[in-house]
Amino acid sequence: MIIVGLDMATKVGYAILENGTLLDRGLVRADAKDKNIAQCDWIEDYGFFVEAKSIARNIMAAIPKDFDFVYIEQTNQGINRTTQKQLEFIHFAVLDSFDSAGQRDKVRYVNSSIWRSTLKITMNKDDRKHNKMVKSGEARGKITAKHLAVRWANATYDLQLKQKDNDIADALAVATYGNTYEKRCKPSVTASDIEKIFEKT
């Protein structure tokens, strides 16, 4: 079974698992010429559209055509309206590409809180203590969810990802979650039942 995980942003992290084994991972960006159009065009929304379509094309080129499921991290409400709108264009373009390829029924969305809790990507006692010290000025460098995902990916897949690779780490976690879900669930189980399934384990 081939599971693809996507962490969507202007740089899309992707990870590909086959039966739980890491096949490939990386970042997908818009082509330089499309990025230039997006940045130079005075019609902001058209620029978003051009960049989003470029990202979607590059995602489709990076992943195998015979995948079983693609898991995409659900969007969270952003504080920057322009960035949020750009992300929505990227989601649309990517979903449109899967739909055009006849793969609509293979797409699954998952909330970040669900994949993080299922994979137990949470702060430990030392992380909380460190962040408390940062808050009081005794230490520097707050530990965030992105740090935890990189640490988890390195430990789980014996990688050497750096903090700047956090989109890849998130995509790998999303793919791992999808692989776990698809292995354990019967086709009759709906996405809304997922929390109940993992609560029992």
C-alpha positions in Angstrom: 0.0 0.0 0.0 1.4 3.4 -1.0 0.5 6.4 1.1 1.4 10.0 0.3 1.5 12.7 2.9 1.3 16.4 2.1 2.0 19.4 4.3 0.6 22.3 2.2 2.2 25.7 2.0 4.0 27.8 -0.6 6.6 25.1 -0.1 4.8 21.7 0.0 6.4 19.0 2.1 5.7 15.5 0.8 6.4 12.0 2.0 5.8 8.6 0.3 5.4 5.4 2.3 5.1 1.9 0.9 3.8 -0.5 3.5 5.2 1.7 6.2 8.7 2.1 4.6 9.9 5.5 3.5 10.3 5.6 -0.2 10.8 9.3 -0.8 10.4 12.7 0.8 11.0 16.3 -0.3 9.8 19.8 -0.9 7.8 21.0 -3.9 7.8 24.7 -5.0 6.3 26.6 -7.9 8.5 26.8 -11.0 10.6 30.0 -11.0 8.9 31.5 -14.0 5.5 30.9 -12.4 6.7 32.4 -9.1 7.9 35.5 -11.0 4.4 35.9 -12.7 2.8 35.5 -9.2 5.0 38.1 -7.7 4.9 40.6 -10.5 1.3 40.5 -11.6 -0.8 43.3 -10.3 -3.8 41.1 -9.9 -3.0 39.4 -6.7 -5.5 36.6 -7.0 -4.3 35.7 -10.5 -0.8 35.5 -9.2 -2.0 33.1 -6.5 -3.7 31.0 -9.2 -0.6 30.8 -11.4 1.6 29.8 -8.4 -0.9 27.3 -7.1 -1.3 25.5 -10.4 2.5 25.3 -10.7 2.8 23.8 -7.3 0.0 21.3 -8.1 1.7 20.2 -11.3 4.9 19.7 -9.5 3.2 17.6 -6.8 1.6 15.4 -9.4 5.1 14.9 -11.0 6.8 14.1 -7.7 4.4 11.4 -6.4 3.7 7.9 -8.0 0.6 7.7 -10.1 -0.4 4.4 -8.5 -0.6 5.6 -4.9 -3.5 4.2 -2.8 -4.2 7.3 -0.6 -3.0 10.8 -0.2 -3.3 12.4 3.3 -3.3 16.2 3.5 -3.0 18.2 6.7 -6.2 20.1 7.3 -6.0 23.9 7.1 -5.9 25.9 10.3 -7.2 29.4 10.4 -4.3 31.8 9.7 -3.8 35.3 11.1 -2.6 36.7 7.8 -5.5 37.0 5.3 -3.2 37.1 2.2 -1.3 34.0 3.3 -4.5 32.2 4.1 -6.0 33.0 0.7 -2.8 31.9 -1.0 -2.9 28.6 0.9 -6.6 28.1 -0.2 -5.6 28.5 -3.8 -2.9 25.9 -3.4 -5.4 23.5 -1.8 -7.8 24.0 -4.7 -5.2 23.5 -7.4 -3.9 20.3 -5.8 -7.4 18.9 -5.3 -8.3 19.9 -8.9 -5.2 17.9 -10.1 -6.3 14.8 -8.2 -9.8 15.2 -9.4 -8.7 15.6 -13.0 -6.6 12.4 -12.7 -9.6 10.5 -11.5 -8.2 10.1 -8.0 -10.7 12.1 -6.0 -11.8 9.2 -3.9 -8.2 8.6 -2.7 -7.9 12.0 -1.0 -8.2 12.2 2.8 -7.9 15.3 5.0 -6.7 15.0 8.7 -6.5 17.6 11.4 -3.0 18.3 12.7 -4.2 17.8 16.3 -5.4 14.2 15.4 -2.2 13.0 13.7 0.0 14.6 16.4 -1.9 13.0 19.2 -2.2 9.6 17.4 1.5 9.5 16.8 2.2 10.9 20.2 4.1 13.9 18.9 3.8 15.9 22.0 6.0 17.8 24.4 7.7 15.8 27.1 8.5 17.0 30.6 11.9 18.4 29.6 10.4 20.3 26.7 7.8 22.0 29.0 10.5 22.8 31.5 12.7 24.4 28.8 9.8 26.5 27.5 9.0 27.6 31.0 12.6 28.8 31.3 12.4 30.6 28.0 9.3 32.4 29.2 11.1 33.5 32.3 14.2 34.6 30.3 16.5 31.8 31.7 16.8 30.1 28.4 16.4 30.8 24.7 14.7 29.1 21.8 11.2 28.0 22.5 10.4 24.4 21.4 7.4 24.3 19.0 5.3 21.7 17.3 7.6 22.0 14.3 10.6 21.0 16.4 8.7 18.0 17.8 7.8 16.8 14.3 11.4 17.0 13.1 12.6 15.2 16.2 9.9 12.5 15.7 10.7 12.0 12.0 14.5 11.7 12.7 13.9 9.1 15.5 11.2 7.1 13.6 12.9 7.0 10.2 16.6 7.3 11.2 16.9 10.6 9.3 19.0 13.8 9.8 16.3 16.4 9.0 17.1 19.9 10.2 14.7 22.4 11.6 14.3 24.0 8.1 13.0 20.6 6.9 9.9 20.8 9.2 7.5 20.7 6.2 9.0 17.4 5.2 8.7 16.1 8.8 5.1 17.1 8.9 4.3 15.4 5.6 6.1 12.3 6.8 4.0 12.3 10.0 0.8 12.8 8.0 1.7 9.9 5.7 2.6 7.7 8.7 -0.8 8.5 10.2 -2.5 7.6 6.9 -0.6 4.4 6.7 -1.7 3.5 10.2 -5.3 4.4 9.6 -5.6 2.5 6.3 -4.0 -0.6 7.7 -6.3 -0.7 10.7 -9.6 0.4 9.3 -12.1 -1.4 7.2 -13.5 0.4 4.1 -16.9 0.8 5.9 -15.3 3.0 8.5 -15.7 6.7 7.9 -13.2 9.5 8.6 -15.5 10.8 11.4 -14.9 7.5 13.2 -11.2 7.8 13.3 -10.8 9.2 16.8 -12.8 6.4 18.3 -10.6 3.8 16.5 -7.4 5.2 18.0 -8.9 5.7 21.4 -9.3 1.9 21.7 -5.6 1.2 21.2 
